[in-house]
Every structure is written in C-alpha cells, then in structure tokens.
C-alpha cells in the first residue's frame, strides 16, 4: 500500500438505530477515558514519526492524512449511511474536481443544466479540453434525462452532433441550484447504473438530514462543507462520501496527488459547526416554508420556487425522497432584473452575498454572474434562509418588495 493511500479510520461505531440528530452530536468523538477530552484536538503537524520502513496504514506525511480530519470524515460517513469514511477536501470545488476525475477520457458526463455554477464551469472547461463529452439536461424531466444517460441522440454541449455513447457519469443535484428543480434520484440512478455509469449526487442543499442519496442509488455523495455542514460562513471545505472501496481509493489518490487537502483548523471548525446541524436545519426549514407561503401571496412576486409548496412541480417527488424540503427558495420579482436588484439593495436584515447554508439569511440575484445559465430568469432571487426570527425576516422582505422602509434605527 502506498503512503498516499494512508489510514482509513474505521467508520462510525454508532449503531444504525441512532437518529441522525443524535449522530451529528455523537459521531467523531474521542475514545472515552479518565480525563480524556470530549472534543478531538487539533493536530498541527506536517509529518509523522515512522519506523524506517514503509508500513501499511502509516500517516507518514501531512498531505496524506491528519488526525484532525478523521473525526469529521467519520461523522460525514455516519450521516450519509456509508460503510467507509468520507474524504474531506480543501473546498467544494476541489471535491468536484476529484469526482470529475472518475470520468474516463473520452467518456460522457450527463449533468443538470441548472447546477452549482462552479461544477458547470469546470465541466465545460474540461469538455473544451477534449477530456469528455458533456450533456446537460433538464434533470426534472426524467424521460429526457434517461435518454441522455442512454445516449439516444441529440447534441452535446459543444454544439455538435452527439454520438450514441451512454453516460460514463451521471451528475445529480436535487433540488437544483438555483432553480429548485427536483430530480427523481432513484429512477435516474438506476438508469445510470444499468449502463455502467458512476452516479455522483451533490447533496449540499439538502444535507444528510433531509436526503440520503446513497440509499437512493448514488455511488458518491458530494458536499460543499462550507455551507450547511459547517454552518457559520467561516470555513471553506468540501467532502465526498462513498461505500465503494475502489472509487474511494481513486478519490483519495486524487486528493493526495493534487494536494487538495483541508487545513486541520478548518476541519476542526467544520466538525464543531456540524454539532448544531440538526437544530439549524429544523429552524431554517420551518422558516423557509413559512416565507414561501407568504411570498406566494405577495403581489410583487411573480413566482416562488420551493419544493415544500403543494403547488410546486417537484413537491410530490420531494415528499417521496426527502425528509423535509430544505432551506433555500427562489422568487421571481415583478419588474424584471432592475426590480430584483432594488429588492437586494433595500433589504437590511438579509445579507446580499454569494453563499448559503449559514446561520444568517442571504439573498442574491443569480443572473448577475456572467457564467449563470441564460435559462435562469434575470429577475430570480435566491434566498438562503437562516435562523433569525421568521417575522423579522418576513418584514424585511416585505418592505424591500413594496418600497416602504420600516424605519429601523440601524442597518444590519
């Protein structure tokens, strides 16, 4: 065994019957003993003492392993129901890069046309270099997505006639970013598995508490740990989780050789943030649902995208495969992009910022980004709902939508 394949800490020993909101608190704790710490320590070392021989499982060097990573990787594995420890990366995009490296040269990647922008841009750039063919699809259209997986014609994203090759990888994201479309994860994963494709699901929006893609047929689950898992907008990390030993070995090799490793302090902060995940998700989901209902009735809102609404196209599908509906919603503001920009400028409690999943509520107009797909409406605002008082969040949105300032004594 090479040193880059370094220690595989045992997956969580916590029994399967523990509820997920218990696992977020209990997983990754140090062994109990008199005067032992309750929390794992931060280990700041770039290298480790060896025996003079290359021994299977040696930590050896800080690019291969760090004891501070292990508890977080164990906790993520336990939450996603994986049989192997997870792998953390220096960022969500570093994890995306590692996952895309699983596609064989000349292969086919099927990806939602609405996905995390960084993943779409990276996939497009890799296609332009000739590494694989990219097919983007409306992932909520199951029939069209299955056709793309099977390679039954059409055009690739390079604009040329597509071959009949089946997918080598299916990339799933549900709900999608920022359109909140819901994919039929089980059906699409089964179709991809039938043609030998690797199935990767970005579970950042839902978190393991709301959706478990491995149970629905995915091979690899991806997280931007930066978002809900760490939860405090102070860490940049990514993660991949799988129960497939062969895939995990490839992903670990990619991390080691490309150096996309997490800092120990960031890993420690992320695990600390994870401890309150269940409370944060419960609060933010409840508030998001209440806001969606109110926004649906607001005269300045043309449309609300949120799978928790009974009228949402993805509602029934989400009820089947999710345990909740998440904390991100999107609205289309009457008056076009200028009106949407005015709302962002007028809010005082909501923070205009690019990200999601923190304790604070964030708002942004997605089409202001040059790389955002043109199919995203120019007047669409993505809202990441935090844990503030629901009425305060609503009052701030309402005053911004109507142009009637609340007269608060300070701007937040």
Buried (B, 14 or more C-beta within 10 A) or exposed (E): EEBBBBBBBEBBEBEEEBEBBEBBBBBBBEEEEEEEEEEBEBBEEEEBEEEEEEEEEBBBBBBBBBBBBBBBBBBBBBBBBBEBBBBBBBBBBBBBBBBBBBBEEEBBBBBBBBBBBBBBBBBBEBBEEEBBBBBBBBBBBBEBBBBBBBBEEEEBBEEEEBEEBBBBBBBBBBBBBBBBBBBBBBBBBBBBBEBEBBBBBBBBBBBBBBBBBBEBBBBBBBBBBBBBBBBBBEBBBBBBBBBBEEBBBBBBBBBBEBEBBBBBEBBBBBBBBBBBBBBBBBBBBBBBBBBBBBBBEBEBBBBBBBBBBEEBBBBEBBBEBBBBBBBBBBBBBBEEBEBBBBBBEBBBBBBBBEBBBBBBBBBBBBBEEEEBBEEBBBBBBBBBBBBBEBEBBBBBBBBBBEEEEEEEEEEE
